[in-house]
Amino acid sequence: MENQVHDGIYHDNQVNIPIQLLSITDRDGKITPLWFRVETEEHEIKKFRIEDIISRSDKNFVGIKEKQFVCRIEQDGMSKTLEMRYNTATQKWRIFQFL
C-alpha cells in the first residue's frame, strides 16, 4: 500500500494504523478477518477485502497479548501483503506493518 494510514488518515509512513475490521469466529474460537476499512485524507472511507491469510500466530510482547495475521489484499489491481494485529485486552485491530 503506497499510501499508509495513521490515526485513520492516509500518510506516507507505516506503523500501527487503527482500522475497523469485520471477522468471523468459528466455534473453536479461530478468528478469520474478512475485510477492513480506513479513512483517506479526503475523509472518504476505503474498504479492502482480505484475499488470503498467509499466516496467523499469537504474540506476547511485554505482557501485551495479540493475535497476528499476515494477509494479502488487492489495491488498485495489485496484490499487497500486510501484517495486522488484534489486541485481545483492548479488542482493537490495527495494521502493524506493510510487507
C-alpha positions in Angstrom: 0.0 0.0 0.0 1.9 3.1 -1.1 -0.5 5.3 0.9 -0.2 4.5 4.6 -2.8 5.4 7.3 -2.2 6.9 10.7 -5.0 7.9 13.1 -7.5 6.7 10.5 -6.0 9.1 7.8 -3.6 8.2 4.9 0.0 9.3 5.3 3.4 8.3 3.9 4.7 6.3 6.9 3.8 2.8 8.0 3.2 1.9 11.6 0.2 1.0 13.9 -2.7 2.1 11.8 -6.1 1.6 13.6 -8.7 0.0 11.5 -12.3 -1.1 11.5 -12.4 -4.8 10.7 -15.1 -7.4 10.2 -14.2 -11.0 11.1 -15.9 -14.3 11.7 -15.1 -16.7 14.5 -15.7 -20.4 14.3 -17.0 -22.5 17.3 -13.4 -23.3 18.4 -12.5 -19.5 18.7 -10.5 -19.3 15.5 -10.7 -15.7 14.1 -10.8 -15.1 10.4 -10.6 -11.5 9.2 -12.8 -10.8 6.1 -12.4 -7.1 5.3 -11.3 -3.8 6.9 -11.8 -0.1 6.2 -9.9 3.1 6.8 -10.4 6.8 6.2 -8.5 8.7 3.4 -7.1 12.2 3.6 -10.3 13.3 1.9 -12.3 11.8 4.7 -13.5 9.1 2.4 -13.9 5.5 3.7 -12.0 2.9 1.8 -12.8 -0.8 2.2 -10.3 -3.6 1.5 -11.3 -7.2 1.2 -8.8 -9.7 2.6 -8.0 -12.1 -0.3 -5.8 -14.6 1.6 -4.5 -15.2 5.1 -0.9 -16.2 4.7 -0.2 -16.9 8.4 -1.6 -16.4 11.9 0.0 -16.7 15.3 -0.2 -15.4 18.9 2.2 -12.7 20.1 3.1 -11.8 23.7 5.4 -8.7 23.9 5.9 -7.2 27.4 2.7 -8.7 28.6 0.6 -7.4 25.7 -1.2 -10.4 24.1 -2.1 -10.0 20.4 -3.1 -12.2 17.5 -1.0 -11.7 14.4 -2.4 -12.1 10.9 -0.2 -11.8 7.7 -2.8 -11.2 4.9 -3.0 -10.3 1.3 -5.3 -7.6 -0.1 -5.9 -6.2 -3.5 -5.5 -2.5 -4.0 -5.7 -0.8 -7.5 -5.4 -4.2 -9.2 -2.2 -5.0 -7.3 -1.7 -7.6 -4.5 -0.4 -6.1 -1.2 0.8 -8.0 1.8 0.4 -6.6 5.3 0.5 -7.7 9.0 -2.5 -7.0 11.1 -2.7 -7.5 14.9 -5.7 -7.9 17.2 -5.1 -6.8 20.8 -7.0 -9.3 23.0 -7.2 -6.9 26.0 -8.4 -3.8 24.2 -10.2 -5.7 21.4 -8.8 -3.3 18.8 -7.4 -4.1 15.3 -4.5 -2.3 13.7 -2.3 -2.6 10.7 1.1 -3.3 12.2 3.2 -3.1 9.1 3.2 -3.4 5.3 5.4 -6.1 4.0 
